[in-house]
Amino acid sequence: MSTGIILFLVFLFIWALSWRFQIHFAIGLSIGLVLGFFIAPSIGPFAELEEIPLWLAPAPFITVVIFFFAYAFLSWWLLGRDKA
């Protein structure tokens, strides 16, 4: 079997388990897969290590931090409105 087929089957198994036990996680996996499908061609394949942009490696961490900050701000703002 090809490596791509094996990885697809593993992803499908994890998605099926998450759909059974954690439906929100399965929906998040689906949204991330669709977003990755559309974003990946703009990043493009790289023939050599020197072609990889410097910002690409920390991009997932930066994205998570931005979402955490936005979530924290919204939580602080929405919970603070109840006290006023």
C-alpha positions in Angstrom: 0.0 0.0 0.0 1.1 3.5 -0.7 2.0 5.8 2.3 -0.6 8.3 1.3 -3.4 5.7 1.4 -2.2 4.5 4.8 -2.1 8.0 6.2 -5.6 8.7 4.7 -7.0 5.5 6.4 -5.4 6.5 9.8 -6.9 10.0 9.5 -10.3 8.5 8.6 -10.1 6.2 11.6 -9.2 9.0 13.9 -12.0 11.2 12.4 -14.6 8.3 12.8 -13.6 7.9 16.5 -13.8 11.6 17.1 -17.2 11.8 15.4 -18.4 9.0 17.7 -17.1 10.5 21.0 -16.3 14.2 20.4 -18.3 15.6 17.6 -16.9 19.2 18.0 -13.4 17.8 17.5 -14.5 16.0 14.3 -16.1 19.2 12.9 -12.9 21.1 13.7 -10.8 18.4 11.9 -13.1 18.8 8.9 -12.8 22.6 8.9 -9.0 22.4 9.2 -8.8 19.9 6.4 -10.8 22.1 4.1 -8.8 25.2 5.0 -5.5 23.3 4.5 -6.7 22.2 1.1 -7.2 25.7 0.0 -4.1 27.2 1.7 -1.6 24.5 0.7 -1.3 25.5 -3.0 -0.4 29.1 -2.2 2.6 27.9 0.0 3.7 25.5 -2.7 6.1 22.6 -2.9 9.7 23.3 -2.1 12.6 21.6 -4.0 15.3 22.7 -1.5 15.5 23.6 2.2 16.6 27.1 1.4 13.3 27.8 -0.5 11.2 27.4 2.6 10.2 30.9 4.0 11.3 31.7 7.5 7.8 32.4 8.7 6.4 29.0 7.7 7.8 27.0 10.6 6.3 29.1 13.5 3.0 29.8 11.6 0.9 27.1 13.4 2.1 28.3 16.8 1.4 32.0 15.9 -2.1 31.0 14.7 -2.9 29.2 17.9 -1.6 32.1 20.0 -3.7 34.6 18.1 -6.8 32.5 18.6 -6.1 32.1 22.3 -5.7 35.9 22.6 -8.9 36.5 20.7 -10.8 33.9 22.9 -9.4 35.4 26.1 -10.3 38.9 25.0 -13.9 37.9 24.1 -14.2 36.0 27.4 -13.0 38.9 29.4 -15.2 41.4 27.5 -18.3 39.3 27.6 -17.9 38.3 31.3 -17.1 41.9 32.2 -20.3 43.2 30.7 -22.4 41.2 33.3 -20.9 43.1 36.2 -21.7 46.6 34.8 
